[in-house]
Amino acid sequence: MNTGEGIAGVYPPLAGSDYLMQDKQRSIRLVMHGMSGEIEVNGQKYNNQMPDLNLTDEEVTHVLNYVRNSWGNQGDVVTFDEVKAIRAQSGKE
């Protein structure tokens, strides 16, 4: 959604998301590989699937820097080298 608020019970918010902001490496893996299963965001449970969008390391870097610094979020910068290192750890280069 334009406001980053998501849809209650369906899609978690990006705006003010504790899940997104608490663990930068987890966020990189999530955007890089997608995910499925239950998560808790801001005290609410979500159980949906985020597909692997097959993004390049550069695209992952840009997406995360945008969402981690939009809608009131104030996150540390995600670097290309961080994304590249996590990709190497996952063995999906």
C-alpha positions as CSV (number, residue, x, y, z in Angstrom):
1,M,0.0,0.0,0.0
2,N,1.1,3.6,-0.6
3,T,1.3,4.3,3.2
4,G,3.2,1.1,4.1
5,E,0.5,0.1,6.5
6,G,-0.3,-3.3,4.9
7,I,-3.6,-5.0,5.3
8,A,-4.6,-6.2,8.8
9,G,-4.4,-9.9,9.2
10,V,-3.2,-10.4,5.6
11,Y,-0.1,-8.4,4.8
12,P,2.0,-7.0,7.6
13,P,2.9,-3.3,7.7
14,L,6.2,-1.9,6.5
15,A,5.6,1.4,8.3
16,G,6.8,1.1,11.9
17,S,7.4,-2.6,11.5
18,D,9.4,-4.0,14.4
19,Y,10.0,-7.2,12.4
20,L,11.6,-5.3,9.6
21,M,13.7,-3.0,11.7
22,Q,14.9,-5.4,14.5
23,D,17.2,-7.6,12.3
24,K,18.8,-6.2,9.2
25,Q,20.3,-9.5,8.1
26,R,16.9,-11.3,8.5
27,S,15.3,-8.5,6.4
28,I,18.0,-9.0,3.7
29,R,17.3,-12.8,3.6
30,L,13.5,-12.2,3.5
31,V,13.7,-9.8,0.5
32,M,16.3,-12.0,-1.2
33,H,14.6,-15.4,-0.8
34,G,11.0,-14.7,0.2
35,M,9.4,-16.6,3.1
36,S,6.4,-18.5,4.3
37,G,5.0,-19.3,7.7
38,E,3.9,-17.4,10.7
39,I,5.6,-14.2,11.8
40,E,4.6,-11.6,14.4
41,V,4.8,-7.9,13.4
42,N,4.0,-5.2,16.0
43,G,2.2,-7.8,18.1
44,Q,-0.1,-9.2,15.4
45,K,0.4,-12.6,13.8
46,Y,0.6,-13.1,10.0
47,N,0.8,-16.3,8.1
48,N,1.2,-15.7,4.4
49,Q,3.8,-16.3,1.8
50,M,6.2,-13.8,0.3
51,P,7.6,-15.3,-2.9
52,D,11.2,-15.2,-4.0
53,L,11.2,-12.3,-6.5
54,N,14.6,-13.3,-7.9
55,L,16.0,-9.8,-7.3
56,T,19.6,-8.9,-7.9
57,D,21.8,-7.9,-5.0
58,E,21.6,-4.3,-6.2
59,E,17.8,-4.4,-6.3
60,V,17.7,-6.0,-2.8
61,T,19.9,-3.2,-1.5
62,H,17.7,-0.5,-3.0
63,V,14.4,-2.1,-1.9
64,L,15.6,-2.4,1.7
65,N,17.1,1.1,1.9
66,Y,13.7,2.5,0.6
67,V,11.5,0.6,3.0
68,R,13.8,1.0,6.0
69,N,13.8,4.7,5.5
70,S,10.2,5.5,4.4
71,W,6.8,5.9,6.2
72,G,8.6,7.2,9.3
73,N,11.1,4.3,9.5
74,Q,14.7,5.2,10.3
75,G,17.0,2.3,9.6
76,D,20.7,1.8,9.1
77,V,21.8,1.8,5.5
78,V,21.9,-1.7,3.9
79,T,25.1,-2.0,1.9
80,F,25.6,-3.9,-1.3
81,D,28.5,-5.8,0.4
82,E,26.1,-6.9,3.2
83,V,23.6,-8.2,0.7
84,K,26.4,-9.9,-1.4
85,A,27.8,-11.6,1.8
86,I,24.4,-13.0,2.8
87,R,23.8,-14.2,-0.8
88,A,27.2,-16.0,-0.6
89,Q,26.2,-17.6,2.7
90,S,23.0,-18.9,1.2
91,G,24.8,-20.6,-1.7
92,K,22.3,-19.0,-4.2
93,E,24.6,-16.8,-6.2
